[in-house]
């Protein structure tokens, strides 16, 4: 959290914030000097000004500025709830806005403004509580000066300061409060006093999204706006040799064709003209290193690597000795490359003016985008103004260390001198975007006489998502990318096994890879939870009892697993032809158990019901937790049953939702979400619902058919 005192001053980076201050109270924070030095803007000669988190207008309306992007995960409601709780305002008068890109909005753990890692709520929780409490203290102080009473004589209720018979609205007091020095310390509420936090609360952005009023990046309109599409390399690593744009320029509506680092951009008055113009381009590409790329060849390469020593991520006891002469269970698991495939295709609007550059987009990486755009345009970062729009899905794709879709748009605007919106079609993103890596895992376990594992050997093979990024230097240790082995090397079950060895191979590839919803847990949960199920059945033990016997007594997974089992009715008869499978996995500070009820008809796997229990620590908005578990299950179920990216001759074989399938509405199971009451450390909820669903379904399919499916997507031969 911030090390300096909370400060209340007039921000000078945004004219609208200046205006807001004249209308009422603005409360913000100074950014610690250590954090400023970690950011690109630290080189600026002037100190970074504070930026407001809350504005109170004369009409008593409260606007809360959020540094985290809203992409469906509900932060536009849960985070305002946190600040409003301490402010003690009228919730019906609260609204939210995306904050501008500025150092004061940096993530307190990562040192840059960003949204990801299921961190938004726990990262902002204390900070926003202090902002609300500070604003409340200033309003009380303004009232005491007006009425000449002691602060102890004042209280607040729903946007008013009250002292005896006197009563003044926050809007009446805001201007006077804005002129007062902020207290160095404030007292926060006891959790027992909460009236908003912990209560089911409907979303602030719901009405705008249902009515169509919400503005996503693809909705942005600016004066003189043109639309651009880019013809990118048809295979990874290919280089543009030459192009002929004569036919493209002849398309009605096309106004320009320019070469940019990622390919050739066709700029037009509207999307369809840009699309037709791009289709008319004559392009000559020289194949690069990715030309021979094929999924079967990669699979064979990975399989061979899995049988060789890798970088050691965990080593306890003597696994080799424990495996010799023991009853050994061995298996290989595979997961494919996956596209992020957000429903809103990638887009970015860039408007370059005399006083800098304005960028309108849905982004998860404001600081990175700002810095890269500034470098392209040879501007100081504060001259690049990021306007964060609603995101029609992100899943990690809009948190790119290369800022690819933003950088492209900046290059096009710079080259043409026009205000442009660069749009990626669905095919563009699925065929030429960034992917969750393909993974192969080889596991061997030795079982003791009681059926419990006495040795566990796990070798993982897959690309590093951090190699070559600004995060690699600090997050890759001794050849181990921590995101590759999370959920595997630190699985709680390993504590009960005396001999454990986890190894990693990180082969290089021309395929660009990126974090995908739940990152490494998206593959390790499937592997670990499926293999544990194999061991339970080999030991002729109940899968639930087997896991509970291995989990430490203090493991939070136990609480989630026991609650899910109780709510599902584990062990009770199911409808004829139905079977159940379970999984429990911890990620991003939360512990999620899921039990799936499935049936199999021919080669079709049908998931009828999922019971989910989550221990995420203290809960701000139960409705958000429920929605995110449902969302994570739907997202993960699509990958479990359908989704995969495959390569042939260096090209992606999929292109749109007809052959890169996601979950369809009729396939969505009934989902029950149960929250474990918990006062433990707060975790995230945006991603932890995704990892357990694939193994839960795979384990249920085994229970139904006796067939162990070890490759995603799950397919019955």
Secondary structure, DSSP 8 states (H G I E B T S, - for coil): --SS-EE-----S-HHHHHHHHHEEEEEE---HHHHHHSGGGGSSS----EEEEEEETTS-EEEEESS--SSSSHHHHHHHHHHHHHT--GGGEEEEE--S-GGG--TTTSS----TT-HHHHHHHHHHHHHHHHHHHHHHHHHHHHT--GGG-EEETTEEEETTEEEEHHHHHHHHHTS---S------GGG-SSTTS----TTHHHHHHT-S-BGGG---TT-EEEEEEE-SSTT-EEEEEE-HHHHTSTTEEEEEEETTEEEEEESSHHHHHHHHHH-EEEEE--TTTT--HHHHHHHHHHHTTS--EEEEEES-HHHHHTTSEEEEEEEEE-BEE---SS--EEEEEEETTEEEEEE--S-HHHHHHHHHHHHT--GGGEEEEE-B-S--TTTT--TT-HHHHHHHHHHHHH-S-EEEE--HHHHHHHS-EE--EEEEEEEEE-TTS-EEEEEEEEEE--SSTTSTTHHHHEETTEEHHHHTTTTT-GGGGG-SEEEEEEE----SS-B---TTTTHHHHHHHHHHHHHHHHHHTT--HHHHHHHHS-TT-HHHHHHHHHHHHHTTTS--STTEEEEEEEEEETTEEEEEEEEEEEETTEEEEEEEEEEEE-SS-S-HHHHHHHHHHHHHHHHHHHHT--B-EETTEES--STTTS----GGG--EEEEEE----S-----SSHHHHHHHHHHHHHHHHHHS----BSS----
